[in-house]
Amino acid sequence: MVNAEKERHGGALVLEGVTRRYGHRRGAVQALRGVDVALARGSFTAVMGPSGSGKSTLLQCAVGLDRPTAGSVRIAEKELTRMGRRALTRLRRERVGFVFQSFNLLPALTAEQNVALPLRLAGGATRRARDSAREALARVGLAHRAHRRPAELSGGQQQRVALARALVTEPEVICADEPTGALDPATAEEVLALLRQSVDELGATVLMVTHDPAAAAHADRVLFLANGLLVDEYRGTAEEARSARAGAVTDIARRMRTLTRTGTEVAV
Ligand SMILES: Nc1ncnc2c1ncn2[C@@H]1O[C@H](COP(=O)(O)OP(=O)(O)OP(=O)(O)O)[C@@H](O)[C@H]1O
């Protein structure tokens, strides 16, 4: 089987003909216009595109936070578009890890309690959840900060806690929405290296929206969206992605500039 076929059949996440329209008639906006994409297990995919091109909509439809108007979304062979609300909530809790630009940690809980939360919500025993949380915190280099609250941690440390929380359930897909948007470049590099490590060492599957070519260069594949369509794709080798080499950053930035010159929001 060729690669694309393999990804479609064994993919951790498969989107087929995904369309999302907001509003009705004249005021309607076609945010996605039939997107086909399959993410192989243990891969790191970035999504880029001009403002309004549909990146957030794609991410939200991919992980069951929004429902496509048409098309199919499957995570680990499970069709999301036909699921009821409760099943979808459970699938998100068990199969998806989330990392957001604003960290989204609960301020009253310690780092360890924040990381243990998804396991506790899924009904896991306190001690086991705590042990798994400690392990996940150690993985992101924060075992020694387990009892700090978010306000007592730097931005980069908070994002590492969020990453530990995303990893703790060993999800099928990690959905990262501008995970380095609020971080300085050096701290952003640390977080991206950890995301890369999760892919390489734990076999995580990462889907990340970013505006930053330097962040996207850590992915082995970059999808470019314009007007709700996938219009370009960059693929690097895993070796290149591991070092996020300057040539890749330049190539990705050049493709983005081309899109920004031509991509505009379209109302239908
Ligand atoms: N809830 C909504 N109701 C109506 N229109 C929406 C809604 N959400 C998004 N849109 C529209 O859908 C299109 C795609 O939006 P989306 O947020 O996915 O783009 P984006 O690429 O993530 O943009 P940005 O980079 O600015 O965050 C835009 O035209 C946007 O205005």
The ligand as an SDF file (V2000), in Angstrom:
LIG
                    3D

 31 33  0  0  0  0  0  0  0  0999 V2000
  -18.7800   30.1790   15.3330 N   0  0  0  0  0  0  0  0  0  0  0  0
  -18.6330   30.7760   14.1520 C   0  0  0  0  0  0  0  0  0  0  0  0
  -19.6610   31.3920   13.5650 N   0  0  0  0  0  0  0  0  0  0  0  0
  -19.5440   31.9630   12.3500 C   0  0  0  0  0  0  0  0  0  0  0  0
  -18.3970   31.9810   11.6330 N   0  0  0  0  0  0  0  0  0  0  0  0
  -17.3280   31.3810   12.1670 C   0  0  0  0  0  0  0  0  0  0  0  0
  -17.3880   30.7500   13.4570 C   0  0  0  0  0  0  0  0  0  0  0  0
  -16.1560   30.2310   13.7250 N   0  0  0  0  0  0  0  0  0  0  0  0
  -15.3840   30.5390   12.6600 C   0  0  0  0  0  0  0  0  0  0  0  0
  -16.0770   31.2190   11.7360 N   0  0  0  0  0  0  0  0  0  0  0  0
  -15.5830   31.6920   10.4260 C   0  0  0  0  0  0  0  0  0  0  0  0
  -15.0180   30.5830    9.7580 O   0  0  0  0  0  0  0  0  0  0  0  0
  -13.8270   30.9480    9.0710 C   0  0  0  0  0  0  0  0  0  0  0  0
  -12.6640   30.1090    9.5790 C   0  0  0  0  0  0  0  0  0  0  0  0
  -12.4090   30.4450   10.9330 O   0  0  0  0  0  0  0  0  0  0  0  0
  -11.2560   29.7890   11.7880 P   0  0  0  0  0  0  0  0  0  0  0  0
  -11.3420   30.3750   13.1700 O   0  0  0  0  0  0  0  0  0  0  0  0
  -11.3130   28.3170   11.6680 O   0  0  0  0  0  0  0  0  0  0  0  0
   -9.9550   30.3360   11.0490 O   0  0  0  0  0  0  0  0  0  0  0  0
   -8.4350   30.3330   11.5260 P   0  0  0  0  0  0  0  0  0  0  0  0
   -7.6320   29.9520   10.3370 O   0  0  0  0  0  0  0  0  0  0  0  0
   -8.2800   29.5110   12.7540 O   0  0  0  0  0  0  0  0  0  0  0  0
   -8.2020   31.8640   11.8610 O   0  0  0  0  0  0  0  0  0  0  0  0
   -7.1590   32.5700   12.8950 P   0  0  0  0  0  0  0  0  0  0  0  0
   -5.7820   32.2750   12.3830 O   0  0  0  0  0  0  0  0  0  0  0  0
   -7.5010   34.0350   12.7500 O   0  0  0  0  0  0  0  0  0  0  0  0
   -7.4390   32.0380   14.2510 O   0  0  0  0  0  0  0  0  0  0  0  0
  -13.6450   32.4520    9.3240 C   0  0  0  0  0  0  0  0  0  0  0  0
  -14.2090   33.1210    8.2270 O   0  0  0  0  0  0  0  0  0  0  0  0
  -14.4470   32.7040   10.5660 C   0  0  0  0  0  0  0  0  0  0  0  0
  -14.9230   34.0220   10.6130 O   0  0  0  0  0  0  0  0  0  0  0  0
  1  2  1  0
  2  3  1  0
  2  7  2  0
  3  4  2  0
  4  5  1  0
  5  6  2  0
  6  7  1  0
  6 10  1  0
  7  8  1  0
  8  9  2  0
  9 10  1  0
 10 11  1  0
 11 12  1  0
 11 30  1  0
 12 13  1  0
 13 14  1  0
 13 28  1  0
 14 15  1  0
 15 16  1  0
 16 17  2  0
 16 18  1  0
 16 19  1  0
 19 20  1  0
 20 21  2  0
 20 22  1  0
 20 23  1  0
 23 24  1  0
 24 25  2  0
 24 26  1  0
 24 27  1  0
 28 29  1  0
 28 30  1  0
 30 31  1  0
M  END
$$$$
